[in-house]
Amino acid sequence: MKQTTINREFRLTGMGLHTGRTVTVSVKPASADFGIAFRRTDRFNIVTQPALATNVSETARGTTIGRGRHNIATIEHIMSALHGSQVDNAVVELDGGEVPILDGSARPWTQQIERVGLRELEAERRTARFDAPIHFENPDTGSVFDVVPADTFSVDCIIDFPNSVIGRQTAVLDDFSQYASAVAPCRTFVFLHEIEPLLHLNLIKGGSLDNALVFVNKDLGSRQLKRLERTFRKDASQFRVHDGVLNTTDPYYPNEPARHKLLDFIGDIRLVGFPMVGHFTIYKPGHKANAAFSRYLIKHFETK
């Protein structure tokens, strides 16, 4: 198959999940063999940051590439959309340091890619195939990754939370044709008890009930409702809990958390630098483990 890029530039503007700052992202076509790279246009010296796991500098509540004044945070959703839409080459330019959270999913990016369309390039697509099974574990997170040879890219994702609100869930991608409808719309999620500590860490300033599912492990007391009023700037009467979810909207799928973890993995695994063909079974994925696995795969293919 031939390599691809997008037909023409598109832009989206939104608020960063952690910084709370408004950022405009411009996604531009790129030539064959360029790959995917990010640039901050708000810096005097514009540095191109290749979207590679070896360039990942932080994985707390998102994937960050680059360091210092040129770092770019929360790239996983746009990377997922580019990978899921099979875009091989693109330049992503931002006038800030964090990709906007938008609705908490990859759908806005996927919709824009579908709107402008893809263009085939002359060069053949570099696709890496597995000739034997691979097993990788991350002891820090309890994550386990297995890959077996296959003719397409496919993923079985398993998450396992020690509570009854989410618990153990699975999500599956059999083919990229399923991505736009079954994976891209699935939103990020957080537990209610995690919100205040994250705010104290100067994170999720751009979070809201419109771009994340908030799961609740126990009944809400009056003091907690008061804190929620201050956090989300809404009257306590607007809060409700249905099937363990605090939100103004319902989950799109019963297993939306597992589907979102699958979405994140599809973005993070593209940081290997090129598409891969194989069947992945992933248990308890997360940004830290995904980045470690991607770095492992980079070394694996370098030695072949």
N, C-alpha and C positions, 0 to 999 in steps of 0.2 A: 504494500500500500504506500501511497505517496504521503509525504508530510503535509500538514495543514497550518494555516494561520487564519485569523478572522478577516473578513472582507474589507472592513473599514473600522475606524476608531469609534468607540462609544464611551460615554461618561456616566458616572453615578455619583451622587453626593449624599452623605449621611454622617451620622455621629459615631465616633469610636466607642466601642463598648466600655473600655477601661478608662480612656482619657476624657470622654465626654465632649471632645472637640469635633467640630464639623470639618470634614475632609472631602475633597473631590478626587475621584479616581478616574484616570483616563487609561483605557486599555487599547493598545495600538497593534497593528499588524507587525510581524517581524519576518525576517528572511529565513530560509532553510538553515537548519543546524544551529540556529540562534538559541533555541530553547525558550524557557520562560524566565524573565528577570524583572526585578523591581527597581524603581528609581524614586527618590524624593526630590521633587522640584523646588521645595522650599529651602533647600540648602544652596549656598553659593557654589560649592564644588559638588556637582552632581555625580554620585557614585552609582554604578550599576551593580546591583546585588543579585547574582544568579540564584534561582530558586532551588537550592541544594541543601540536603541535610547537613552537609559539612559546614554550611553557613548559618545554621540555626544557633542562636545565642540564648534563647529563653523559651521555656515550655510551660510556664505557670499560667493556667487558664487560657492558653492559646499558644500559637506558634509564632515566634519572632525570628527574623533573619537580620543579619548585620549587627554592628556594634556601635556604641557611642551615639554620636549625633546623626548617624545615617541608618539607625536601626528602623525596621518596619514591623509592626506588631499585627497579630491576628490575621494572618494571611490564609488560614486553612480553608475558609469558605470559598474564596475566589479561586484558590488552587483546586479545590474539589470541583468547582464548576468547569474550570478549564480542562481538568483531567476527564471528568464525566462527559464533557462535550467533545472530547478527543481533539483538543487544540494542542498542537505540538510546539508552536512558536508564538510568543506574544511578549510585548513590553507593557508592564503595569506601572504607570506613573502616578504619584500621589503628592499633594501639596501639604502633607502632614505625616505624622509618624505612625498612624494606625489605620488599617482598612476599616471602613464603616461597617457596623454590625447590621444595618438595614433591618430586615424583619427577623434576624437571628438564624437564617437559613442560607442556602446557596441559590435559592430560586431566582432572586432578582438578577444575579449574574448570569445564570443559565438562560433566563428570558432574553437578556440583551444579546448574548451570543447567538441565540436562535434568531433574533430579529435581524442582526447584521449578516449572519451566515458565515460559512467557512469557505476558504479558497485553497485548492490544492496547489502545492508547490512541486517543483521538478524533482527534488531529491526524494529518495526512498526513505520511508519511516524506519528509524532504528528501533526495533523491538527486541527486548531481551527475553529469552525463553529459559525455563528451568529444565535441566536434563536429569535432575534427581531431586528427591524431597529435601526440604530445608526445615530445620526446627530452631527456633530462637525464643529464649525466655529473658524477661527483665525482672530480676529478683526484687528490685526496689518497688515495683508496682504490682507484681504478681501477674503480669501480662505474659501471654504465650501466643506465639505466631508460628503457624505451619504453612508451608507452600508445597504443592505437588504439581508436577507437569500437567498442562492442559492446553487446549487449543485456543482458549479465550481468557480474558481477565474476568475472574469472578471471585466473590467474597462471601463467606459465612461469618457473621459477626455475632459474638455472644458477650453480653454484659451481665454482671452479677453483683447487685448491691445488697448489703446485709439489712434490708428492711422490706416490709410488705408493700410499700408504696410503689417501688419499681421492681425490686427483686431481680430475678433472672429473666432476661429477654433475649430473643434472637432476631436478626435481620439478615436478609439475603439479597445480594446482587448477582444475578445469573449472567447479565449481559448489559453493556452500556446503553442499550436501547431502553432499559428500565429506569435509567438514572433520573431523567428530567421529571418524571411523574411520581416515582416511588421513593426517591432519596432526596433530591434537591430541596423539596418544600419543608423538610423536617427541621424543627427549630432547636436551638441550643436549650439547655435546661440547667437548673441549679436547685439545690435544696434551700428551704427558707432559713435554716439555721446557719447556712454558709454566707448569707448576704451581708450581715453586719460586719463579720470579720473581714470580708473582702473590701467593704467600704473603708474600714480602718486601715487597710493596706493600700489605700488610694486607688482601688480598682473598681470596676463596673460603674463608673460615673455616668456612662451612657446606657446603662441597663434599664429596662422598664418591663411592665407586664405586656407590652406590645411586641417585644423581641426576644422573649425567653419564657419557657415553661418553668414555673416555680412549684416544686413539690413540697408538701407539708407532711411531716411525720406524726404530728399530734394536733389536738384541738387548739384553736387560737384563743388565748385569754385576752382580757381587756387591755392589759399592759402591752402585750405584743401587738395588738391591733393599733394602739397609739403609736408605737414605733414604726409600724408599717405606714401609717398616715404620714409621718414625717419623711420616711424613706422614699415613698412613691408619690407624695404630694396629692393624695386622694383621700376622700372621706372614708372612714371605716365601713360605712354601709355598702360601699362598692366592692368590698372584698368578699369572696366566697370560696369555699373549698368543695370541689366535686371530684370524687374518686382520687383524692389525695393531691389534686392540683389546685393551686391558688392562681387564678387568672381571670381575665375577662373573655377569654376564648377557650374552647375545648381542644384537646390534642387532636391532630389530624388522624392519627393511627393509635391503636392500643399500645403498640411497641415503638412509639415515636422516639423515646430516648435511645433505643438500640439503633434505630435508623439514623439518628443524628450522629452517633458514634461511628457508624459506617460512613456517613458523609465526611466526617473529620478524617477518618483513615484514608479515604480516597484522595483527599487533598494532601495529607502528610506523606503518603507513600509516593506521590508524584515527585517528591523532593529527592528521589533517587536520580532524577535527571532525565529519564526517558521512560516511555511506556513499557510495561512488562506483561507477559502472557503466562498465566498460571492460576491455579485455584488456591486462594488464601483462606485459611481458617484462623480467625483471630479471637482471642479470649481476653476480655478486660482491656481493650485498647485505650490509649490516652496519648496526649501529645508527647509526653516525655518518652514513653515506650515506643510510640510510632517513629519518633526521630532516631532513637537508638537502633531500631530495626532497619530503618532506611539507610543509616550509616553502615550497618552490617552488610546490607545488600550491595551498596556501592563497592565495598571492599571485595565482596564475593564476585561481582562481575569484572572487577579490575584484574583479578587473578586468573580469569578464564581465558 
